[in-house]
Amino acid sequence: MTEEKMKTVPLKLLYDSWTTGGERIPAGTVLDLPLRTAKQLIAKRKAERADPLPGE
């Protein structure tokens, strides 16, 4: 499956992170990431969901 077709979810980073190219992404940044990556970061407590609760 191509990245364009992958489902993404908004995540708020809880810690500074770095891209594979070495660019720093500061904590508090909200990114749309592929579901698989999002699950990994949430499991490691490095990020949390940033989407609104139903009804908001």
N, C-alpha and C positions, 0 to 999 in steps of 0.2 A: 504494500500500500504506500502511495506517495505521501509525503508530508502534507501536501495541500489538502488531501482527503482525510487526514487524521483529525479526530475530534480533539479540540483544545479546551482547556479550562483556565480561568484566571486564578493566579496564585500571587500572594503577597510574600516576598522573601523575608524571613526572620533574621537572616544573617547575610553579610556581604558574600557575594558569589563572583566567580570569574568565568568568562566564556572560554571556549577552547582556544581562542585567539589571544587570551591573556587580558581581555578588557574587564575591568571591575564593574560589577552591578551592585549598587549599595542596598543595604537592608531597607525594607519599606517599599521597594519598587514592586509594582504590580505588573506581571507578565502573563500573556496567554501562552501556555505551554502544552505540548502533547500530553494526553492523558497518562501514558506510561511514565513519562518523566515526572509529571505532577504527583502521581502515586508514590514514586520513589522519594521525592523530596518531603512529602507529608509524612511518610513512614519514618524518615530520619529526623523529623521535627525541624527541618530547615525552612519550611514554608507552610502557609495555611491557605485555605480557600479564600478567595476574595470576591466571590459572587454573592449577590443579595439573597436573603432567605425568601422563600415563597411568600408572596403577598407584600413585599417591600418595593 
